[in-house]
Amino acid sequence: MQQAKLTPRLALEERKTSQFAVEFESATGTLWGYFEPIGNPCFSLGLLADIRTHDSALQVHNGHVLHEGAMHKVHYYVAASRTPGVYNLGGDLSLFVMLIRLRDREALSHYARLCIDNIYPRLSNYFCPTLTTISLVQGAALGGGFETALASDVIVAEEGAQMGLPEVLFNLFPGMGAYSLLARRIGMRAAEQLILSGRIWSAAELHGMGLVDVLAAHGQGEAATREWIMNTGKRRNGMQAVFQARKQVHPITREELDRIAEVWVDAALRLEEKDLKMMARLVRSQSRRHGAAEAARAAEAPELLAASA
């Protein structure tokens, strides 16, 4: 694969510190976007900013990328991860604990809006009706990671992948799109049951529910994604029209997502110390498992919040 580049004025500049990488396959018009988080594989402020920098340029150019000197239409945009065993673990819990203890409502709201800034364009196909979005889940997709996967038209998941919304375990709920996205796919009652269960589900279980579209063998996620693209290529126009019709029947607006995000902020500020301690324990567990540097993320937060405000 070769690196995809946008036009110079709005290009994602290749920075050593970038936490999001893209590659383009011209034969099928497939853009691959890979999360490459620094530290814990969650949606830190830095990762959110890097994804948005790239995606906003894609929107401006109406779903085109510059590849080998010419502009190419993106037909498929795959969201994947290069962290072994992890798609994304969701919100930055260490940042949440800090902001809740500081009673910083404005900063919590700002974080929530940054998440919606990323997820709403994806569920809207980056405002390009002929672009199909795919999530490739290899490993754990929890909380906001699961929400991001659900924002795509198609979810491909390997058999070993696990997905879930554990927020209720620390007395919160997933507030950046989960309710809306699940309700669109499986109905409100089933969505509430899944959210309130706090369970982590296997890819096979979610495939049985209709939430995972393609179940791939372990280690074969990319191959299964390419196979799905090749098999559906001849009917891509009709298929994309069906996806657009789905969104007309069950529309999700930016306003809806913003209102629910504010409900999340209200709920977060009502958490008690015992809830925050549970959240902090989860952070420490994630950090031990993935070798993350919690102190570095905490130091990064004030600067990024100020820069993106």
N, C-alpha and C positions, 0 to 999 in steps of 0.2 A: 504493500500500500504506500501511497505517497501523500505527504502532508497537503491538506487543502488550505488554500489561502484566499482571503477576501481582498477586495480592491484596497489600494494603499490608504485612501482617506479614512476608511472605516475598518481596516483590517485588525484582527486580533494579533497584536504584536507577539512574536515568539519571545517569551521571557522565561528565564531559568526558574523563576518562582511561580510560574503559572501552574494551577492545579487542575487544568482542563486541557486535554489534547484532542485534536481532530485529525481524521484521515479520510480521504475521498477515493471511492472506487468508481471510475468514470463509466465502466461497462454497464453498470446497473443504476448509476446515479445515486449511489449510497454514501451518505455521510455518516461516519462513525465518530461519536463523541465519547471520550473516556474520562471518568472521574479519576484524578490522580491527587488525592488529598494529602496535605502535609499533616502528619500526626494522626489523630483519631479519624477514621474514615466516616466522618459525619459532615453535615452541611454547615461548615464554619462560614464565617463572614467572607473569608478569602475565597473559598470555593464558590460560594454563591455569586460573588462579584465576577470571578473569572468566567463562569458559565454565562452570565448575563452579558458580559462584554462580547463574547462570541455570538450569542444568539440574537442580540439586538442588531448586529451587523447583517446576519442572515436575513432578518426581517426587512431591513432597509433595502436589501438587494432582491427582495421578492423571491426568496428561496433559491438564490443562485450563489455559487462559489467560483472563484478564479482558480483554474487548474490547468497547468501547462500552457499558460498564456491566453486562455479563452475562458469565457464565462459558461458555466454548466449549470443546468437545472438540477436541483436536488429532488429526487423522487422519494427517497427513504432516508430518514434520520434516526439512527440507532443510538440509544443512550446505554452505555455500558460502563464497566469499572475495571481498572487495572490493579485493584487491591485484591490479592489472593483470598478467596473465601468470603469476600464482602462486596455487595453492591453498594449499599450505603446504610449507615446505622441511624440516620435521621437527624433530628435537631441537635444543636450543640448544648448538651445538658450542663456542662460546666459553666457556660455563659449564662444559661437560664438561672442556675442556682445563684450566681453572682448578682444578676440583675434583679431577681426577686428579693433577695436579701437587702439590696439597695433601694427597693421600692421604686425602681426606675421604669415606670410605665411607658414613657416615650421610647426608651431604647428597646423594650420588648415589642412594642408596636412596630418599630422600625424593622426589627429582625423579621417579624411576621410578614410585613409588606415586601421585604426582599425575597422571601420564599414565594409569595404569590406572584411577584414580578417574574420569577422563573417558571412557575408551574402553569400559570394561565396561558402564556404564549404557546406552551407545548400542547396543552389540551385544545388549543385553537389552531393547531397545525402551523404555528408561526404566521397565521393570517394568510397562508398559501393553501387554497383548497385542494390542490393536486399533490401536496406533500403528505406522505404517510409516516407517522411516528411509530417507532418500535422500541420497547424496553427489553434489553437482554439481561436477565437476572442470573448471575452465577454466584451463589453464596447467599449471605444474609441481607435482606432488605427489610429494615425495621422502621417503624414510625414514618418520618418524612421520606425515608428511602422507599418504603412501600407506596406512599402517596405519589412519589415521582414516577414509579413504575406504572401505577394506575392511570396516570395522565396521558399515556400513549394509546394509540389506536389498537396496538397489538402488543401482547406480553409473551415473550419467549423466556422460559425458565428451565434451567437444568434440574434434573431429578434431585440433586443434593441441595438445592436452594431452599431457604426457609424465609417466610415472610410473615409479618404480623404487626400489630399495633399495641405495644406494651404500655402505653402511657397511663392506662387506668391503674397500673400497679403502683404508680406514685401519685394517684388521685387526680390525674389530669386526663385530657383527651387529645387526639390528633387534630389540630385545628387548622391545618394548611391544605385542606381539600379532601381529606379522606371520606368524610360523610357524604359530600356531594358526589364524589367519584364512585364510591361503592353503591350509593343509592341508584345511580344511573345504570349500573351493571346488574345488581342483584335485588334492588328494591330497598325501601327505607327500613323495614323491620329486620331483614337479614343484615343490613349494614350496621344497625344499632347492636344487634347480637354479636356480630364479629368484633366491633369496637369495644364493647363492654366485657367481652370474654378475656381480653388481654393475652390471648393465646398466640403462640407462634405456630404457623401452619406450614406443612410441607408443600412443595410445589405440586406434588401429585394431588393432595387434598384440594388445593385451590384450582387445579385443572378440573377436578370433578365438580366444583362449584361454578365453573364457567369464568373464573377470574383470570386464569392462565390460558392463553390461546394455543400455545405450542409447548409441549413437554419434551425436552431434549434429554438425551443420555448425558451422564456426567462427563464433563470435558468437551462436549460436542455442541455447546451453545452457539458459537459463531457459525459453525457448519450448518446447524439447523436454521439459523437466521437467513443465511445465504440461500439455503434450499427453499425456504418459504418465499423469499423474494423471487427466485427463479420460477417457482411453481405458480405464483400469482401474477407474474409480469404481464401475461397476455390479457388478463381481465382487470388490470390495475385501475383503469378509468371507472369501470362499473363498481369495483370494490370501494374505491375512494368516495364515490357518490353515496354508497350505502353508509360509510362512516360519517359523511356529512349529514345524511338524513337522520342518523342516530342522534346527532347533536342538535338537530332541529326539534326532534321529538322530546328530548330531555336536555334542554340547554342549561349550561352552567355559566353564569355571568361573573365578570370581575367583581361586581358589587356584592354578589352573594358570597364569594370567597372572602372579600374584605370584611364583611359583617361577621362571618363565622370566625375569622382570625381575631377580631376584637372580643368575641366571646371567649376565645382561648386566652387572650391577655387577661381578661377579668378573672377567669378561673385560675390562671397561674398566680395571680397576686393574692388569691385566697388560700394558697397552699400553706400548710402549717410546717413547723420545723421538722416533724417526723417525716413528712413527705419529701422535704428537701434533703434530708439525710438519706432516704432511700434513693433519690436521684443521684446524690453524690456517690453512693456505693456503686451504682451502675456505671458512673463515669470511671471510677477507679478500676472496676472490673474490665471495662473496655480498654482502658489505658494499658493494663497489664497484658491483655491479650494481644493487642496490636502495637505495642511499643510506642504509644502516643506520648507526647510531652504536654501535659495539661498546663503547666506554667507558661509555656510558649504561647498557647492559645489564649490564655487569660491576658497576657501582655499584648497580644495582637488586637484584642477586641476593642479597647477604647479608641485606638488609632483608626481602625477600619470603620467604626461607627461614625466617627467625626468626619472621615473622608467621604463616606457615602451618604451622609445626611443632606 
